[in-house]
């Protein structure tokens, strides 16, 4: 029977980084992973970075909905359509605002008998855990039915902070294993058992917010990316995109995490869509995004003329 591993965690916690590691590890070991990616806006953006290893037959992006709400039926049907494979494992990355308890409750009903009961893995950003303002309750709820909790962004965190976060997680989910990502045995994930932790219903509509995306033209310099990310309001919990920087042979991927940190790197994958800028959070608006892009280009022209 094939295991289903569901990755959950708040925006920017490191789910996609973990997913890439799992995909590479399983493929290199001769396994056949199938990936389902869910996001409110343009799930194809992250999917493109996995396409070179999985191919179109091993990957389904799902955007425009939330897989614990309006998208649960589509998710279940997508799982049941996954082709039978030798050494198969199914990996589902849920969007960063998912009600993880509802997702597991509903996903486990109606799955084809060739699959094992789904198990959940939470990714927790130690640096920002429970520093989410209005979204702390949602973040805490996301760990309650996870069989395994993985700690990320621990490199610069003091031991006291790591210990405090760990104790908090044990209180919320006493039965879960808690590990750093460097301690993870990726081949042990399919052996996990579903959580039996008790949980109370969460009013998930509190966590609903807007999302949008716009086409992003080629940019003259990296500074334009920083201008865009720094100009967008903090109410936007996630900013990400990819584009071409003048004079560079490969596209550039960037993201602004909820703590405001901007990460910029080469875009690894095959671009299946035009360059995009997308946001998740209150205030997501195409007009705003286009205005900020235009202002960044004007600022670049001014810098070049000085």
C-alpha positions as CSV (number, residue, x, y, z in Angstrom):
1,X,0.0,0.0,0.0
2,X,1.1,3.5,-0.8
3,X,1.8,6.1,2.0
4,X,0.3,9.6,1.9
5,X,2.4,12.2,3.7
6,X,0.8,15.7,4.1
7,X,3.1,18.6,4.8
8,X,1.6,21.5,6.7
9,X,3.0,24.7,8.3
10,X,2.6,28.4,8.3
11,X,3.6,30.6,5.4
12,X,7.4,30.7,5.0
13,X,8.1,27.9,7.5
14,X,10.0,25.8,5.0
15,X,7.5,23.3,3.6
16,X,8.7,23.6,0.0
17,X,12.3,23.3,1.0
18,X,11.5,20.1,2.8
19,X,9.4,18.8,-0.1
20,X,12.3,19.3,-2.5
21,X,14.5,17.3,-0.2
22,X,12.0,14.5,0.0
23,X,11.5,14.3,-3.7
24,X,15.2,14.2,-4.5
25,X,15.9,11.6,-1.7
26,X,13.1,9.3,-2.9
27,X,14.0,9.5,-6.6
28,X,17.7,9.0,-5.9
29,X,16.7,5.8,-4.0
30,X,14.6,4.5,-6.8
31,X,11.2,5.4,-5.4
32,X,8.4,7.0,-7.4
33,X,7.0,10.0,-5.5
34,X,3.9,11.8,-6.7
35,X,3.4,15.4,-5.5
36,X,0.3,17.5,-5.0
37,X,1.0,21.2,-4.4
38,X,-1.7,23.5,-3.0
39,X,-1.6,27.3,-2.8
40,X,-4.1,30.1,-2.9
41,X,-2.4,31.7,-5.9
42,X,-0.4,30.2,-8.7
43,X,0.7,26.8,-7.3
44,X,2.4,26.4,-10.7
45,X,5.2,28.7,-9.5
46,X,6.5,26.2,-6.9
47,X,5.6,23.3,-9.1
48,X,7.9,24.5,-11.9
49,X,10.8,24.1,-9.5
50,X,10.1,20.4,-9.1
51,X,9.2,19.7,-12.8
52,X,12.7,18.8,-13.8
53,X,12.8,15.9,-11.4
54,X,9.2,14.7,-11.4
55,X,7.9,15.6,-14.8
56,X,4.3,16.5,-15.6
57,X,3.1,12.9,-14.9
58,X,4.3,13.1,-11.3
59,X,3.0,16.4,-10.2
60,X,-0.4,18.2,-9.8
61,X,-0.6,21.9,-8.8
62,X,-3.8,23.0,-7.2
63,X,-4.5,26.7,-6.7
64,X,-7.4,29.1,-6.2
65,X,-8.8,27.2,-3.2
66,X,-8.0,25.7,0.2
67,X,-7.7,21.9,0.4
68,X,-9.4,21.8,3.8
69,X,-12.4,23.7,2.6
70,X,-13.6,24.2,-1.0
71,X,-10.7,22.1,-2.4
72,X,-11.1,18.9,-0.3
73,X,-13.2,17.1,-2.9
74,X,-10.8,18.0,-5.7
75,X,-7.8,16.9,-3.5
76,X,-9.4,13.6,-2.7
77,X,-10.2,13.0,-6.4
78,X,-6.7,13.9,-7.4
79,X,-5.3,11.4,-5.0
80,X,-7.5,8.7,-6.3
81,X,-6.4,9.4,-9.8
82,X,-2.7,9.0,-9.0
83,X,-1.4,6.1,-11.2
84,X,-0.3,2.9,-9.6
85,X,3.5,2.7,-9.3
86,X,6.1,0.5,-7.8
87,X,7.8,2.0,-4.7
88,X,5.2,4.8,-4.8
89,X,4.8,7.5,-2.2
90,X,2.4,10.5,-2.3
91,X,3.5,13.9,-0.9
92,X,0.9,16.7,-0.4
93,X,2.0,20.2,0.4
94,X,-0.9,22.2,1.8
95,X,-1.2,25.9,1.7
96,X,0.2,27.9,4.6
97,X,-3.2,28.8,6.1
98,X,-4.8,25.4,6.0
99,X,-6.8,24.0,8.9
100,X,-4.6,21.0,9.3
101,X,-7.1,19.1,11.6
102,X,-10.0,19.4,9.2
103,X,-7.8,18.5,6.3
104,X,-6.8,15.2,7.9
105,X,-10.4,14.4,9.0
106,X,-11.8,14.9,5.5
107,X,-8.9,13.5,3.5
108,X,-9.1,10.2,5.2
109,X,-12.6,9.6,4.0
110,X,-13.1,8.2,0.5
111,X,-9.4,7.5,-0.3
112,X,-8.8,4.4,-2.5
113,X,-8.0,1.3,-0.5
114,X,-4.6,1.0,-2.2
115,X,-3.5,4.0,0.0
116,X,-2.5,3.9,3.7
117,X,-4.3,6.3,6.0
118,X,-2.7,9.8,5.5
119,X,-0.1,11.0,8.0
120,X,0.8,14.6,8.7
121,X,4.1,16.3,9.2
122,X,4.2,19.9,10.5
123,X,7.0,22.3,9.7
124,X,7.6,24.9,12.5
125,X,9.7,28.0,12.1
126,X,11.4,28.3,15.5
127,X,12.3,31.9,14.9
128,X,8.7,33.1,14.2
129,X,6.6,30.5,16.1
130,X,3.7,32.2,17.8
131,X,4.8,35.7,16.7
132,X,2.2,35.8,14.0
133,X,-0.1,38.4,15.5
134,X,-3.7,37.6,14.6
135,X,-2.6,34.2,13.1
136,X,-1.0,32.6,16.2
137,X,-4.1,30.5,16.9
138,X,-4.1,29.1,13.4
139,X,-0.4,28.4,13.6
140,X,-0.8,26.5,16.9
141,X,-3.8,24.6,15.5
142,X,-1.7,23.3,12.5
143,X,0.4,21.1,14.8
144,X,-2.3,19.4,16.7
145,X,-2.8,16.2,14.6
146,X,0.7,15.9,13.2
147,X,2.6,12.7,13.7
148,X,6.0,14.4,13.3
149,X,6.9,18.1,13.9
150,X,10.1,19.4,12.2
151,X,11.9,22.5,13.5
152,X,13.3,24.9,10.9
153,X,15.3,28.2,11.1
154,X,17.1,27.0,14.2
155,X,20.6,28.0,13.1
156,X,20.6,31.4,14.8
157,X,18.0,30.6,17.5
158,X,19.4,30.5,21.1
159,X,18.9,27.2,23.0
160,X,16.4,28.9,25.3
161,X,14.2,29.8,22.4
162,X,14.4,26.3,20.9
163,X,13.6,24.7,24.3
164,X,10.6,27.1,24.8
165,X,9.2,26.3,21.4
166,X,9.7,22.6,21.9
167,X,7.8,22.6,25.2
168,X,5.0,24.6,23.7
169,X,4.7,22.0,20.9
170,X,4.7,19.1,23.4
171,X,1.8,20.8,25.2
172,X,-0.2,21.2,22.0
173,X,0.5,17.7,20.7
174,X,2.0,15.3,23.4
175,X,2.2,12.4,21.0
176,X,4.2,13.9,18.2
177,X,7.9,13.4,17.6
178,X,9.8,16.7,17.5
179,X,13.0,16.8,15.4
180,X,15.3,19.2,13.7
181,X,15.3,18.8,9.9
182,X,18.9,17.6,10.1
183,X,17.7,14.6,12.3
184,X,15.0,13.6,9.8
185,X,15.0,10.0,8.4
186,X,13.2,10.7,5.1
187,X,12.7,7.0,4.4
188,X,11.0,6.6,7.8
189,X,8.1,9.0,7.0
190,X,6.0,6.4,5.2
191,X,6.2,4.3,8.4
192,X,4.6,7.0,10.6
193,X,1.2,6.3,12.2
194,X,-1.6,8.8,12.1
195,X,-2.0,11.0,15.2
196,X,-4.6,10.2,17.8
197,X,-4.3,13.6,19.5
198,X,-7.5,15.2,20.6
199,X,-8.4,18.6,19.1
200,X,-11.2,21.2,19.3
201,X,-12.8,22.6,16.2
202,X,-11.1,25.8,14.9
203,X,-13.1,28.7,13.4
204,X,-11.1,28.6,10.1
205,X,-12.9,31.5,8.5
206,X,-10.7,33.7,10.7
207,X,-7.8,32.8,8.5
208,X,-9.2,33.6,5.1
209,X,-7.4,36.3,3.2
210,X,-7.0,37.5,-0.3
211,X,-4.3,36.6,-2.8
212,X,-3.4,37.7,-6.3
213,X,-0.7,37.6,-8.9
214,X,0.4,39.8,-11.9
215,X,2.9,39.4,-14.7
216,X,6.3,40.7,-13.7
217,X,8.5,42.1,-16.5
218,X,12.2,41.6,-16.7
219,X,14.0,43.8,-14.2
220,X,17.3,45.7,-14.8
221,X,18.9,44.9,-11.4
222,X,18.4,42.9,-8.2
223,X,17.7,46.1,-6.4
224,X,14.3,46.3,-8.1
225,X,13.3,43.1,-6.3
226,X,14.3,44.6,-3.0
227,X,12.3,47.8,-3.9
228,X,9.2,45.7,-4.7
229,X,9.4,43.5,-1.5
230,X,10.2,46.5,0.8
231,X,7.4,48.6,-0.7
232,X,4.6,46.1,-0.3
233,X,2.7,46.4,3.1
234,X,3.4,44.1,6.0
235,X,-0.2,42.9,5.9
236,X,0.9,40.8,3.0
237,X,2.2,37.7,4.7
238,X,3.8,36.2,1.6
239,X,5.4,37.8,-1.4
240,X,7.1,35.7,-4.0
241,X,7.8,35.6,-7.7
242,X,10.4,35.0,-10.4
243,X,11.7,37.1,-13.3
244,X,14.8,37.7,-15.5
245,X,17.4,40.1,-14.4
246,X,19.2,41.9,-17.2
247,X,22.4,40.2,-18.2
248,X,21.7,37.0,-16.4
249,X,21.3,33.7,-18.2
250,X,18.9,32.1,-15.7
251,X,15.8,33.5,-14.1
252,X,15.7,34.7,-10.5
253,X,13.3,33.5,-7.8
254,X,12.6,35.6,-4.7
255,X,10.3,35.6,-1.7
256,X,9.6,37.8,1.3
257,X,8.8,35.8,4.4
258,X,6.4,36.9,7.1
259,X,9.3,38.3,9.2
260,X,10.2,40.6,6.3
261,X,13.4,38.8,5.3
262,X,13.9,38.7,1.5
263,X,15.5,35.6,-0.1
264,X,16.9,35.8,-3.7
265,X,18.3,32.9,-5.7
266,X,18.5,31.3,-9.1
267,X,15.2,29.8,-10.3
268,X,15.7,26.1,-10.5
269,X,13.3,24.5,-12.8
270,X,11.5,24.9,-16.1
271,X,9.4,28.1,-16.5
272,X,5.9,27.0,-17.5
273,X,4.3,30.4,-17.1
274,X,5.3,34.0,-17.7
275,X,7.2,35.7,-14.9
276,X,5.0,36.4,-12.0
277,X,4.7,38.5,-8.8
278,X,2.2,37.1,-6.3
279,X,1.1,37.9,-2.8
280,X,-1.0,36.3,0.0
281,X,-2.6,38.4,2.7
282,X,-4.9,41.3,3.5
283,X,-4.5,44.0,0.9
284,X,-3.5,41.7,-2.0
285,X,-4.5,43.8,-5.0
286,X,-3.3,43.7,-8.7
287,X,-3.4,47.4,-9.0
288,X,-1.1,47.8,-5.9
289,X,1.3,45.2,-7.3
290,X,1.5,46.8,-10.7
291,X,2.0,50.2,-9.2
292,X,4.9,49.0,-7.0
293,X,6.5,47.3,-10.0
294,X,6.3,50.6,-12.0
295,X,7.8,52.5,-9.1
296,X,10.7,50.1,-8.8
297,X,11.5,50.5,-12.5
298,X,11.5,54.3,-12.1
299,X,13.8,54.1,-9.1
300,X,16.2,51.9,-11.1
301,X,16.3,54.5,-13.9
302,X,17.0,57.2,-11.3
303,X,19.9,55.2,-9.7
304,X,21.4,54.6,-13.2
305,X,21.3,58.3,-14.1
306,X,23.1,59.4,-10.9
